[in-house]
Amino acid sequence: MRVFLDNDRTTKVLPEVAEVVVKYMTEKFARPDGLYESAQEIYDELEAAREFFAKSINASSGEEIIFTSGATEANNLALLGVARANKSKGNHIIISALEHGSVMKIADVLQKEGFEVTVVPVDHEGIIDLDFLEKSIKPTTILVSIIAIGHFVGSIMPLKEVSQILKRQDHRIYFHTDAAEMYAKFPIDVQELGIDLMSVSAHKFHGPKGVGFLYARKGVRLQPIMFGAESYDKRRPGGENVPGVMGMKKAAELAFEEMDQSLQRLRELQEYFINRVESEIEYVVLNGPRGEKRTPYNVNFSFSFIEGEAISLALSLEGVEVATGSACASETLEPNYAILAIGGDHERAHGSIRFTFNRFTTKEELDYTVDKLKKVVSWLRQISPIKPGR
């Protein structure tokens, strides 16, 4: 048996989605900027896709949807685009301590350009400190970017409360969220949540890799970050990934059909998995919140006295594929920043393993995972030079 529990990194493309992608690669392959019939047909279908995605988040119109290569590009366009277009109004940006690495690196770039960046801490559950956020706002603050779900520890951020804080200010502050781990898994209403910009990746919900979108509320000033010949969308030049967009649309349609049932079923599986691990393996710590504050797609444990990298490699040999925040797996010697952000020490960070589910994950797969995990942890602790009490 092979169990893939690294679905936060990516998900498998569904057969129905692959069929659509192939169709738009081999049959309906025209670009939408031509004057002939097949091109105009593609143009109309892309417009319909825009309207579909807009409706899925209660955006005002399809004009607010910008197709991108994924959430990383969308994050770049949102943060760099807003910051550079609005620098005459201010140079202060706020992000959270649990942002995706792309947002962290964009913040570094903006600092080098003269912008000031404030990083808001999170509590021991991985929930943003709202008081700190509010006190950090300055007259020069132009943008706040808070990830929708902490992708390492599964914490669901209070986005509506963040937007309420921003609305109380006496000047306009744009609100961006990286919703790569939320879109097509939870209901999202950008009007109710007060979101101005939102990033999405298709491969997080069984769509193709290399495609996503940025929602940008009408009136948000964005400076382009890419340049080239005029295309279907002037805010993002270059040829459109039509097969990717249409595959993403199909994946989203399938996800929305099953969303309510998936959330309930995965919440039960998540609780079952957590209970088994905590009751059958010693010296484990659940990283992040419990219950409704946590996405049901994520479980993150730290295992004392052993390295997460070793656990991941050993589990792979047993047919279970998971993610770890320890050195080799993250291509850095630094411990997982998310575990440190919630108050964990270096040992806890290096011993962390993230198990992430998709809506097709089964109880049988989780039982198999726990059985192999018990075997791997026991063996690694036997050969570990670090023992309890030392």
C-alpha beads as a LAMMPS data file, in Angstrom:
LAMMPS data file: protein, C-alpha beads

390 atoms
389 bonds

1 atom types
1 bond types

-500.0 500.0 xlo xhi
-500.0 500.0 ylo yhi
-500.0 500.0 zlo zhi

Masses

1 110.0

Atoms # bond

1 1 1 0.000 0.000 0.000
2 1 1 1.189 3.537 -0.765
3 1 1 -0.364 6.408 1.161
4 1 1 0.224 10.013 0.073
5 1 1 -0.258 12.397 3.007
6 1 1 1.568 15.449 1.654
7 1 1 -1.516 16.986 0.068
8 1 1 -0.648 20.438 1.357
9 1 1 2.288 20.378 -1.063
10 1 1 0.157 19.151 -3.958
11 1 1 -2.754 16.875 -4.865
12 1 1 -3.311 14.357 -7.623
13 1 1 -5.094 15.574 -10.751
14 1 1 -8.496 13.939 -11.070
15 1 1 -9.260 11.966 -14.273
16 1 1 -12.148 14.292 -15.105
17 1 1 -9.789 17.267 -14.820
18 1 1 -7.073 15.634 -16.916
19 1 1 -9.660 14.936 -19.613
20 1 1 -10.546 18.620 -19.786
21 1 1 -6.890 19.661 -19.891
22 1 1 -6.153 17.290 -22.776
23 1 1 -9.202 18.540 -24.665
24 1 1 -7.947 22.126 -24.495
25 1 1 -4.462 21.040 -25.524
26 1 1 -5.396 18.931 -28.522
27 1 1 -8.805 20.083 -29.756
28 1 1 -9.579 23.578 -28.483
29 1 1 -6.027 24.897 -28.659
30 1 1 -6.517 28.414 -30.084
31 1 1 -5.438 31.534 -28.197
32 1 1 -8.209 33.951 -27.228
33 1 1 -6.628 36.974 -28.948
34 1 1 -7.285 35.837 -32.538
35 1 1 -10.037 37.239 -34.764
36 1 1 -11.160 33.873 -36.103
37 1 1 -13.997 31.739 -34.778
38 1 1 -12.021 29.199 -32.713
39 1 1 -10.133 32.007 -30.934
40 1 1 -13.330 33.899 -30.153
41 1 1 -14.823 30.698 -28.763
42 1 1 -11.867 30.342 -26.390
43 1 1 -12.199 34.002 -25.432
44 1 1 -15.829 33.477 -24.479
45 1 1 -14.983 30.347 -22.482
46 1 1 -12.234 32.152 -20.560
47 1 1 -14.680 34.936 -19.791
48 1 1 -17.135 32.330 -18.514
49 1 1 -14.372 30.826 -16.368
50 1 1 -13.636 34.243 -14.897
51 1 1 -17.309 34.647 -14.016
52 1 1 -17.385 31.168 -12.471
53 1 1 -14.431 31.892 -10.176
54 1 1 -15.811 35.309 -9.289
55 1 1 -19.164 33.802 -8.351
56 1 1 -17.444 31.074 -6.302
57 1 1 -16.066 33.717 -3.900
58 1 1 -18.905 36.267 -4.252
59 1 1 -16.732 38.736 -6.152
60 1 1 -18.498 41.512 -8.052
61 1 1 -17.537 40.341 -11.539
62 1 1 -15.120 38.274 -13.594
63 1 1 -13.061 41.412 -14.223
64 1 1 -11.722 40.959 -10.689
65 1 1 -10.122 37.587 -11.560
66 1 1 -6.559 37.564 -12.931
67 1 1 -5.316 34.176 -14.114
68 1 1 -1.755 33.394 -12.987
69 1 1 0.690 30.497 -12.875
70 1 1 -0.353 29.812 -9.284
71 1 1 -0.504 31.343 -5.814
72 1 1 3.191 32.271 -5.756
73 1 1 2.795 34.507 -8.813
74 1 1 -0.487 35.809 -7.414
75 1 1 1.260 36.672 -4.137
76 1 1 3.973 38.508 -6.058
77 1 1 1.463 40.468 -8.123
78 1 1 -0.615 41.331 -5.055
79 1 1 2.174 42.486 -2.759
80 1 1 4.631 43.974 -5.249
81 1 1 1.827 45.366 -7.387
82 1 1 -0.005 47.101 -4.547
83 1 1 3.132 48.305 -2.755
84 1 1 4.718 49.850 -5.840
85 1 1 1.466 51.354 -7.111
86 1 1 0.676 52.969 -3.761
87 1 1 4.096 53.981 -2.426
88 1 1 3.166 57.647 -2.656
89 1 1 0.541 56.964 0.027
90 1 1 2.783 54.994 2.395
91 1 1 5.593 52.489 2.711
92 1 1 4.461 50.199 5.544
93 1 1 3.321 46.604 5.050
94 1 1 2.175 44.059 7.633
95 1 1 2.404 40.263 7.293
96 1 1 2.014 37.367 9.733
97 1 1 4.714 35.093 11.121
98 1 1 3.147 32.086 9.370
99 1 1 3.101 33.379 5.797
100 1 1 4.102 31.150 2.904
101 1 1 7.764 31.414 1.957
102 1 1 6.884 33.373 -1.184
103 1 1 5.304 36.162 0.883
104 1 1 8.281 36.169 3.252
105 1 1 10.673 36.588 0.322
106 1 1 8.529 39.270 -1.307
107 1 1 8.633 41.159 1.991
108 1 1 12.437 40.966 1.904
109 1 1 12.449 42.402 -1.629
110 1 1 10.172 45.255 -0.587
111 1 1 12.383 46.063 2.392
112 1 1 15.315 46.446 0.009
113 1 1 13.185 48.852 -2.005
114 1 1 12.668 51.024 1.071
115 1 1 9.413 49.640 2.430
116 1 1 8.971 48.908 6.128
117 1 1 7.650 45.460 7.023
118 1 1 6.109 44.435 10.345
119 1 1 5.711 40.714 11.128
120 1 1 2.784 40.000 13.447
121 1 1 3.372 37.079 15.856
122 1 1 1.000 34.180 16.443
123 1 1 0.006 32.454 19.676
124 1 1 0.818 28.870 20.678
125 1 1 -1.977 27.613 18.416
126 1 1 -0.748 29.526 15.391
127 1 1 -3.510 32.172 15.474
128 1 1 -2.498 35.731 14.660
129 1 1 -2.269 38.256 17.524
130 1 1 -5.011 40.723 16.608
131 1 1 -4.047 43.246 19.279
132 1 1 -0.475 43.327 18.017
133 1 1 -1.771 43.751 14.485
134 1 1 -3.971 46.711 15.396
135 1 1 -1.204 48.409 17.372
136 1 1 1.189 47.937 14.438
137 1 1 -0.912 49.994 12.041
138 1 1 0.553 53.374 11.115
139 1 1 -0.591 56.281 8.929
140 1 1 1.868 54.895 6.349
141 1 1 0.380 51.363 6.343
142 1 1 -0.908 50.520 2.861
143 1 1 -1.198 46.721 2.843
144 1 1 -1.828 43.845 5.251
145 1 1 -1.248 40.249 4.087
146 1 1 -2.468 37.444 6.346
147 1 1 -2.442 33.830 5.189
148 1 1 -5.888 32.189 5.337
149 1 1 -4.624 28.912 6.829
150 1 1 -1.210 28.341 8.382
151 1 1 -0.049 25.625 6.024
152 1 1 2.371 24.005 8.483
153 1 1 0.219 23.869 11.607
154 1 1 -3.275 24.086 10.102
155 1 1 -4.468 27.160 11.994
156 1 1 -7.438 28.991 10.469
157 1 1 -6.841 32.722 10.670
158 1 1 -9.598 35.157 11.790
159 1 1 -9.776 36.964 8.444
160 1 1 -13.043 38.762 9.153
161 1 1 -11.670 40.181 12.401
162 1 1 -8.577 41.394 10.548
163 1 1 -10.703 43.199 7.957
164 1 1 -12.804 44.783 10.699
165 1 1 -9.649 46.202 12.267
166 1 1 -8.579 47.630 8.910
167 1 1 -11.992 49.171 8.273
168 1 1 -11.794 51.048 11.579
169 1 1 -8.729 52.958 10.406
170 1 1 -9.006 56.478 9.036
171 1 1 -7.210 55.641 5.793
172 1 1 -7.457 52.915 3.130
173 1 1 -5.453 49.750 3.841
174 1 1 -5.630 46.911 1.335
175 1 1 -6.148 43.405 2.711
176 1 1 -4.576 40.399 0.950
177 1 1 -4.786 36.739 1.876
178 1 1 -2.992 33.704 0.494
179 1 1 -5.923 31.284 0.264
180 1 1 -4.106 28.418 -1.439
181 1 1 -5.089 26.077 1.407
182 1 1 -8.623 27.419 1.769
183 1 1 -10.139 27.879 -1.681
184 1 1 -12.337 24.968 -2.817
185 1 1 -12.015 23.436 0.658
186 1 1 -13.995 25.999 2.669
187 1 1 -16.682 28.505 1.650
188 1 1 -15.120 31.922 0.951
189 1 1 -17.102 35.159 0.639
190 1 1 -14.747 38.050 -0.116
191 1 1 -17.495 40.569 0.610
192 1 1 -18.279 39.173 4.044
193 1 1 -14.575 38.723 4.896
194 1 1 -13.584 42.128 3.575
195 1 1 -10.806 40.752 1.370
196 1 1 -9.345 42.983 -1.347
197 1 1 -6.873 40.525 -2.876
198 1 1 -6.716 36.720 -2.689
199 1 1 -4.270 34.173 -4.125
200 1 1 -5.254 30.665 -5.294
201 1 1 -3.450 27.612 -6.766
202 1 1 -5.274 24.896 -8.713
203 1 1 -2.984 22.030 -7.745
204 1 1 -4.082 22.343 -4.110
205 1 1 -7.565 21.013 -4.961
206 1 1 -6.851 18.318 -7.556
207 1 1 -6.341 20.695 -10.454
208 1 1 -3.302 20.995 -12.735
209 1 1 -0.011 22.511 -11.615
210 1 1 1.108 25.829 -13.030
211 1 1 -2.206 27.683 -12.880
212 1 1 -4.118 29.752 -10.352
213 1 1 -5.655 33.172 -9.992
214 1 1 -5.506 36.429 -8.101
215 1 1 -8.739 38.049 -7.025
216 1 1 -8.253 41.825 -7.035
217 1 1 -11.214 43.925 -5.942
218 1 1 -12.251 46.605 -8.416
219 1 1 -10.483 49.851 -7.566
220 1 1 -7.352 48.231 -6.101
221 1 1 -4.350 49.893 -7.713
222 1 1 -1.931 47.264 -9.050
223 1 1 1.335 47.900 -10.865
224 1 1 2.235 45.069 -13.273
225 1 1 5.247 42.945 -12.339
226 1 1 5.577 41.308 -15.773
227 1 1 5.862 42.999 -19.131
228 1 1 5.255 41.861 -22.691
229 1 1 2.845 42.079 -25.599
230 1 1 -0.742 42.915 -24.752
231 1 1 -2.782 39.814 -24.072
232 1 1 -6.222 38.717 -22.966
233 1 1 -5.631 40.377 -19.574
234 1 1 -3.503 43.535 -19.700
235 1 1 -2.610 43.170 -16.018
236 1 1 -0.743 39.949 -16.770
237 1 1 0.950 39.734 -20.202
238 1 1 1.748 36.600 -22.164
239 1 1 -0.250 33.726 -23.571
240 1 1 -2.944 32.349 -21.303
241 1 1 -2.702 28.828 -19.939
242 1 1 -6.106 27.919 -21.345
243 1 1 -5.859 24.157 -20.628
244 1 1 -4.797 24.944 -17.064
245 1 1 -7.590 27.454 -16.478
246 1 1 -10.263 25.108 -17.815
247 1 1 -8.840 22.215 -15.793
248 1 1 -8.831 24.424 -12.678
249 1 1 -12.471 25.291 -13.319
250 1 1 -13.411 21.610 -13.571
251 1 1 -11.486 20.777 -10.371
252 1 1 -13.240 23.584 -8.510
253 1 1 -16.668 22.476 -9.748
254 1 1 -16.041 18.953 -8.440
255 1 1 -14.721 20.272 -5.128
256 1 1 -17.726 22.521 -4.516
257 1 1 -20.106 19.640 -5.190
258 1 1 -18.600 17.674 -2.280
259 1 1 -17.419 20.437 0.027
260 1 1 -19.877 20.060 2.916
261 1 1 -19.601 16.277 3.026
262 1 1 -15.811 16.418 2.742
263 1 1 -15.451 18.842 5.643
264 1 1 -17.580 16.697 7.950
265 1 1 -15.923 13.424 6.950
266 1 1 -12.372 14.778 7.206
267 1 1 -13.082 16.377 10.582
268 1 1 -14.036 12.940 11.901
269 1 1 -10.987 11.295 10.318
270 1 1 -8.698 13.995 11.666
271 1 1 -9.951 13.495 15.231
272 1 1 -9.617 9.730 14.833
273 1 1 -6.039 10.038 13.574
274 1 1 -5.004 12.456 16.327
275 1 1 -6.510 10.244 19.019
276 1 1 -4.738 7.135 17.722
277 1 1 -1.334 8.809 17.525
278 1 1 -1.595 10.461 20.938
279 1 1 -2.847 7.305 22.664
280 1 1 -0.484 4.826 20.982
281 1 1 2.814 6.752 20.709
282 1 1 4.658 8.355 23.613
283 1 1 6.317 11.768 23.662
284 1 1 4.323 13.409 20.900
285 1 1 3.084 16.996 20.720
286 1 1 0.293 18.219 18.451
287 1 1 1.435 21.428 16.792
288 1 1 -1.321 23.953 16.213
289 1 1 -4.915 24.169 17.431
290 1 1 -7.562 21.532 17.948
291 1 1 -11.154 21.456 16.785
292 1 1 -12.755 24.155 14.665
293 1 1 -9.729 26.440 14.761
294 1 1 -7.841 23.887 12.662
295 1 1 -8.398 22.883 9.066
296 1 1 -9.485 19.228 8.911
297 1 1 -6.973 18.696 6.111
298 1 1 -3.937 19.052 8.416
299 1 1 -2.312 17.259 11.367
300 1 1 1.191 18.192 12.545
301 1 1 3.014 16.269 15.282
302 1 1 6.448 16.633 16.802
303 1 1 8.124 13.424 17.978
304 1 1 10.674 13.859 20.754
305 1 1 14.230 12.418 20.637
306 1 1 14.249 11.805 16.855
307 1 1 14.533 13.852 13.653
308 1 1 11.547 14.476 11.431
309 1 1 13.757 13.887 8.409
310 1 1 14.540 10.367 9.607
311 1 1 10.852 9.673 10.265
312 1 1 9.901 10.889 6.796
313 1 1 12.528 8.768 5.043
314 1 1 11.678 5.672 7.074
315 1 1 7.942 6.111 6.469
316 1 1 8.607 6.444 2.757
317 1 1 10.236 3.022 2.780
318 1 1 7.040 1.723 4.391
319 1 1 4.874 3.324 1.699
320 1 1 3.768 6.463 3.563
321 1 1 4.709 9.852 2.113
322 1 1 4.641 12.878 4.433
323 1 1 6.310 16.275 4.891
324 1 1 8.803 17.371 7.516
325 1 1 10.225 20.703 8.563
326 1 1 13.679 19.377 9.400
327 1 1 16.873 20.306 7.617
328 1 1 17.330 18.157 4.511
329 1 1 13.681 18.097 3.527
330 1 1 13.453 21.883 3.576
331 1 1 16.870 22.386 1.944
332 1 1 18.058 24.492 4.849
333 1 1 19.754 23.969 8.188
334 1 1 17.192 26.200 9.855
335 1 1 14.407 24.547 11.886
336 1 1 10.800 24.901 10.777
337 1 1 9.908 28.570 11.266
338 1 1 6.235 27.821 11.934
339 1 1 6.993 25.610 14.938
340 1 1 9.320 28.268 16.343
341 1 1 6.635 30.907 15.750
342 1 1 4.126 29.030 17.935
343 1 1 6.660 28.744 20.757
344 1 1 8.353 25.442 19.990
345 1 1 12.074 24.941 20.505
346 1 1 14.573 23.667 17.938
347 1 1 14.145 20.023 18.973
348 1 1 10.388 20.240 18.559
349 1 1 10.796 21.962 15.192
350 1 1 13.292 19.419 13.863
351 1 1 11.088 16.544 15.046
352 1 1 7.936 17.751 13.304
353 1 1 5.962 15.791 10.730
354 1 1 3.030 17.188 8.775
355 1 1 0.273 14.826 7.634
356 1 1 -2.083 16.503 5.162
357 1 1 -5.213 14.899 3.759
358 1 1 -7.303 15.306 0.637
359 1 1 -11.016 14.736 0.328
360 1 1 -10.426 11.150 -0.806
361 1 1 -8.268 10.142 2.193
362 1 1 -9.634 7.012 3.876
363 1 1 -9.680 5.566 7.374
364 1 1 -7.860 2.517 6.017
365 1 1 -5.010 4.739 4.843
366 1 1 -4.780 6.453 8.223
367 1 1 -4.798 3.135 10.098
368 1 1 -1.979 1.918 7.868
369 1 1 -0.095 5.163 8.518
370 1 1 -0.408 4.904 12.303
371 1 1 0.747 1.294 12.272
372 1 1 3.829 2.149 10.217
373 1 1 4.456 5.306 12.243
374 1 1 4.519 3.312 15.492
375 1 1 7.040 0.915 13.983
376 1 1 9.275 3.695 12.618
377 1 1 9.229 5.825 15.770
378 1 1 10.001 2.839 17.986
379 1 1 12.954 1.800 15.821
380 1 1 14.385 5.310 15.537
381 1 1 14.144 5.897 19.270
382 1 1 15.957 2.642 19.944
383 1 1 18.957 3.780 17.899
384 1 1 18.774 7.458 18.913
385 1 1 21.559 8.705 21.233
386 1 1 18.978 10.960 22.905
387 1 1 16.785 9.231 25.464
388 1 1 14.008 10.385 27.815
389 1 1 15.394 11.866 31.018
390 1 1 18.810 12.705 29.569

Bonds

1 1 1 2
2 1 2 3
3 1 3 4
4 1 4 5
5 1 5 6
6 1 6 7
7 1 7 8
8 1 8 9
9 1 9 10
10 1 10 11
11 1 11 12
12 1 12 13
13 1 13 14
14 1 14 15
15 1 15 16
16 1 16 17
17 1 17 18
18 1 18 19
19 1 19 20
20 1 20 21
21 1 21 22
22 1 22 23
23 1 23 24
24 1 24 25
25 1 25 26
26 1 26 27
27 1 27 28
28 1 28 29
29 1 29 30
30 1 30 31
31 1 31 32
32 1 32 33
33 1 33 34
34 1 34 35
35 1 35 36
36 1 36 37
37 1 37 38
38 1 38 39
39 1 39 40
40 1 40 41
41 1 41 42
42 1 42 43
43 1 43 44
44 1 44 45
45 1 45 46
46 1 46 47
47 1 47 48
48 1 48 49
49 1 49 50
50 1 50 51
51 1 51 52
52 1 52 53
53 1 53 54
54 1 54 55
55 1 55 56
56 1 56 57
57 1 57 58
58 1 58 59
59 1 59 60
60 1 60 61
61 1 61 62
62 1 62 63
63 1 63 64
64 1 64 65
65 1 65 66
66 1 66 67
67 1 67 68
68 1 68 69
69 1 69 70
70 1 70 71
71 1 71 72
72 1 72 73
73 1 73 74
74 1 74 75
75 1 75 76
76 1 76 77
77 1 77 78
78 1 78 79
79 1 79 80
80 1 80 81
81 1 81 82
82 1 82 83
83 1 83 84
84 1 84 85
85 1 85 86
86 1 86 87
87 1 87 88
88 1 88 89
89 1 89 90
90 1 90 91
91 1 91 92
92 1 92 93
93 1 93 94
94 1 94 95
95 1 95 96
96 1 96 97
97 1 97 98
98 1 98 99
99 1 99 100
100 1 100 101
101 1 101 102
102 1 102 103
103 1 103 104
104 1 104 105
105 1 105 106
106 1 106 107
107 1 107 108
108 1 108 109
109 1 109 110
110 1 110 111
111 1 111 112
112 1 112 113
113 1 113 114
114 1 114 115
115 1 115 116
116 1 116 117
117 1 117 118
118 1 118 119
119 1 119 120
120 1 120 121
121 1 121 122
122 1 122 123
123 1 123 124
124 1 124 125
125 1 125 126
126 1 126 127
127 1 127 128
128 1 128 129
129 1 129 130
130 1 130 131
131 1 131 132
132 1 132 133
133 1 133 134
134 1 134 135
135 1 135 136
136 1 136 137
137 1 137 138
138 1 138 139
139 1 139 140
140 1 140 141
141 1 141 142
142 1 142 143
143 1 143 144
144 1 144 145
145 1 145 146
146 1 146 147
147 1 147 148
148 1 148 149
149 1 149 150
150 1 150 151
151 1 151 152
152 1 152 153
153 1 153 154
154 1 154 155
155 1 155 156
156 1 156 157
157 1 157 158
158 1 158 159
159 1 159 160
160 1 160 161
161 1 161 162
162 1 162 163
163 1 163 164
164 1 164 165
165 1 165 166
166 1 166 167
167 1 167 168
168 1 168 169
169 1 169 170
170 1 170 171
171 1 171 172
172 1 172 173
173 1 173 174
174 1 174 175
175 1 175 176
176 1 176 177
177 1 177 178
178 1 178 179
179 1 179 180
180 1 180 181
181 1 181 182
182 1 182 183
183 1 183 184
184 1 184 185
185 1 185 186
186 1 186 187
187 1 187 188
188 1 188 189
189 1 189 190
190 1 190 191
191 1 191 192
192 1 192 193
193 1 193 194
194 1 194 195
195 1 195 196
196 1 196 197
197 1 197 198
198 1 198 199
199 1 199 200
200 1 200 201
201 1 201 202
202 1 202 203
203 1 203 204
204 1 204 205
205 1 205 206
206 1 206 207
207 1 207 208
208 1 208 209
209 1 209 210
210 1 210 211
211 1 211 212
212 1 212 213
213 1 213 214
214 1 214 215
215 1 215 216
216 1 216 217
217 1 217 218
218 1 218 219
219 1 219 220
220 1 220 221
221 1 221 222
222 1 222 223
223 1 223 224
224 1 224 225
225 1 225 226
226 1 226 227
227 1 227 228
228 1 228 229
229 1 229 230
230 1 230 231
231 1 231 232
232 1 232 233
233 1 233 234
234 1 234 235
235 1 235 236
236 1 236 237
237 1 237 238
238 1 238 239
239 1 239 240
240 1 240 241
241 1 241 242
242 1 242 243
243 1 243 244
244 1 244 245
245 1 245 246
246 1 246 247
247 1 247 248
248 1 248 249
249 1 249 250
250 1 250 251
251 1 251 252
252 1 252 253
253 1 253 254
254 1 254 255
255 1 255 256
256 1 256 257
257 1 257 258
258 1 258 259
259 1 259 260
260 1 260 261
261 1 261 262
262 1 262 263
263 1 263 264
264 1 264 265
265 1 265 266
266 1 266 267
267 1 267 268
268 1 268 269
269 1 269 270
270 1 270 271
271 1 271 272
272 1 272 273
273 1 273 274
274 1 274 275
275 1 275 276
276 1 276 277
277 1 277 278
278 1 278 279
279 1 279 280
280 1 280 281
281 1 281 282
282 1 282 283
283 1 283 284
284 1 284 285
285 1 285 286
286 1 286 287
287 1 287 288
288 1 288 289
289 1 289 290
290 1 290 291
291 1 291 292
292 1 292 293
293 1 293 294
294 1 294 295
295 1 295 296
296 1 296 297
297 1 297 298
298 1 298 299
299 1 299 300
300 1 300 301
301 1 301 302
302 1 302 303
303 1 303 304
304 1 304 305
305 1 305 306
306 1 306 307
307 1 307 308
308 1 308 309
309 1 309 310
310 1 310 311
311 1 311 312
312 1 312 313
313 1 313 314
314 1 314 315
315 1 315 316
316 1 316 317
317 1 317 318
318 1 318 319
319 1 319 320
320 1 320 321
321 1 321 322
322 1 322 323
323 1 323 324
324 1 324 325
325 1 325 326
326 1 326 327
327 1 327 328
328 1 328 329
329 1 329 330
330 1 330 331
331 1 331 332
332 1 332 333
333 1 333 334
334 1 334 335
335 1 335 336
336 1 336 337
337 1 337 338
338 1 338 339
339 1 339 340
340 1 340 341
341 1 341 342
342 1 342 343
343 1 343 344
344 1 344 345
345 1 345 346
346 1 346 347
347 1 347 348
348 1 348 349
349 1 349 350
350 1 350 351
351 1 351 352
352 1 352 353
353 1 353 354
354 1 354 355
355 1 355 356
356 1 356 357
357 1 357 358
358 1 358 359
359 1 359 360
360 1 360 361
361 1 361 362
362 1 362 363
363 1 363 364
364 1 364 365
365 1 365 366
366 1 366 367
367 1 367 368
368 1 368 369
369 1 369 370
370 1 370 371
371 1 371 372
372 1 372 373
373 1 373 374
374 1 374 375
375 1 375 376
376 1 376 377
377 1 377 378
378 1 378 379
379 1 379 380
380 1 380 381
381 1 381 382
382 1 382 383
383 1 383 384
384 1 384 385
385 1 385 386
386 1 386 387
387 1 387 388
388 1 388 389
389 1 389 390
